[in-house]
Amino acid sequence: MSRFWSDIARSLTPYVPGEQPRMRRQVKLNTNEFPYPPSPQALAVLAETAGDELRLYPDPESEALRAGIAGYYGLQSEQVFVGNGSDEVLAHAFLGLLKQDQPILFPDISYSFYPVWCELFGIHYRQVPLSEDFTVAVADYKGDNGGIIIPNPNAPTGIAMGLDSVQELLATNRDRILIIDEAYVDFGADSAVSLVDQYDNLLVVQTLSKSRALAGLRVGVAMGQAPLIEGLSRVKNSFNSYPLGVVAQKMALAAFQDEDYFRESCGRVIATREQLVASLAEMDFEVLPSSANFVFARHRDHSGQEVFQGLREKGIIVRHFDKPRISDFVRITVGTQEQCNALTAALTQLL
């Protein structure tokens, strides 16, 4: 601990990202990356980007990208915000929209970055327990609060809420912001973007790191009515006016324009996920219903730590959370069919 650290730095418990493999032969199924390459159209843009474009600052407002995303979802450009990955977009939302007098609400089993941002920005929060079956109990989010944030599908469970539940949350919290974090929405859930024009208290956050295969590029998106987007822009322009580089803006736009590739590659992941769920069930795993590009599973006779460590010794990395209620689960990214076959073969030997 440095004697030059501020009190804030001393008090933080930082988010811990998934482990990065150090050996080439390891099968990486722990950070929910897309198993296939980005859109060929996006890769073509990368190859065609002129060196002179990189000499200049990028468009600070990402106008072409925002217009493209707005057109894709039937919105207006002023209803779209982009940032350096959805983590940065969410951080701006925590500071610009969720820092209120009342505590904010989010599930007790959820994205573990949420409490980190609360610590960083001095935001009071309360974690709402998921139901016994790990679903979000909408009735528990009524009453006084400073705002609500819920991933849909949830992480790490993979369970999705229907739009009827989202609308109930919006209707019973009309004077408070509801943020729906849709990092995994394209693998089987319904997006709340269709509700943006109807509710001025809704912000929908997405990422191009999962279903668009651009995790290395860092592009996140928020969509909501114009006053919410203006609030995010005020924070962004007080922090970093140029969050997205030239290449990121152009490749992200191309990825949204290549709809055929997007649908086909997401369909492959969904098909592999269903095969993986069936294989795990045959090996006595309980698998929660997933609408994401990962599954959350626990074995009936072996602890989560045993499964995690046993797979690791066989060169396969999955994610284990040593936390109450979920310590017996492992979270497994849906990889290629070959990677999932290697996983099931290793589990067969291990168990």
Summary of the structure (lengths in Angstrom):
residues: 351
radius of gyration: 20.4
end to end distance: 42.4
largest distance: 60.0
contacts: 1144
relative contact order: 0.17
helix: 41%
strand: 15%
